[in-house]
Amino acid sequence: MQVPTFLILASLAGQARHGYGIVQAVAELSGGEVKLRPGTLYGALERLVELGLIELDHEESVEGRLRRYYRLTTDGAGALGVEAERMRRHADAAREQLRRRPGIVPGFSGGAA
């Protein structure tokens, strides 16, 4: 799973969101490192709906424009949990390798992330 996809799913874990809300949540979750563009976001949303990981929650009209809200499905929550665990294992393995490295590694305290 690509990082943007992981962050989109994570942004929907707690509540349904519309496109711009997802963009904001992803930026916040990533500490500003991931900035989704509309084309990227809406392509990803279509794909995630097709995969059954998210679904349309509801639509509303705001100033004459249709705003779609998406929510995480049960399958999406499962996929997010599996990916979060996979990422944790990989990070743990990397930290263990860094601990074995002789000398001091700049920016690495050796503690848990």
N, C-alpha and C positions, 0 to 999 in steps of 0.2 A: 504494500500500500504506500502510495506516495504521500509525502508530508502534507501537501495541501488537502488531499482527500481525508487524511486522518484528522486534520484540524477542522474541516467542515463538519465531519461527524461529531467531533468533540464539541463544536459550537452548538450543535443541536441536542446534545445529551440532556441539558437541563430544561430547555423550553423550545417551543416552535419559534422560528425566526423567518423574516423575509430576507431577500437578497442582500440589501444594504446592511441589515443587522448581522448577517452571516459574515460579510466582509469586515465589519467592525470587530466582531467577536474573534475572528481568525487573527486579525492584527494584534488584538490584546493577548490572546492565548500564546502567540508566537513572540511576544515582546517586540512587535513591530518588524520582525524579520520576514514575515510572509504577507505580501500585499496582493490580494486577488484582484484581477481585472475582470470586468463584467463578462467578457467572452469566455474566459477561463472558468469563472464561477458557474455561469448558466450551462455550459457544456458539462461540467462536473455534476451539477444538480440533475440534469437529464439522465446522465449515466447512472447516478446513484439511485434514482427513481426506478430505472429499468432493472437494476440489480436487486431492488427490493430493500435497500438499506435505509432509504428515506421515503417519505410519502408526503403528498400535499395535505396540509392540515386544514387550511381554509384560505379563502381569498377575500379581499376587501377593496373597495374603490376609494382611492385617496386622490383628491384633486383631479378626478377624471381618469386616473391611471389605475390599472389593476395591480394590486400588490398580492403576491402569493407567499404564503407562509408554509414552511416545510417543518416536518418533525422526524425524529429518528424512529425507525421501526424496531421491533424486538430483534430482528435479524441484524439490523444496523448496530444496535447496542452490543450484541454478541460479537460482531466483527470488530467494533471499536475496542472492546475489552481484550480480545485475543491479540490485536495489534499493539495495544498498550503494554501487555505482558511481554510480547516479543521484543519490543523496543527496550523494556526494562532489562531483560536478559542480556541483550546486546550491550547496553550501557554498562551493566555489571561486569561483563566480560572485558570490556575496554578498560574499565577502572582497575580491574585485577591485573591486566597487562601493564598498565602504567605504574602500579605499585611495585612491580618486579623490575622496573627500569631503574638502573643506578642513577644516583644524583637526584636533584630536585627538578620537577617538571613545573615550569611556570604556569600559574593559573590553576594548578591542580592541588587540592588540599587532601585528597585521599578519602574524603568523607562521602557519604551517600548523597546522591543528587536529589 
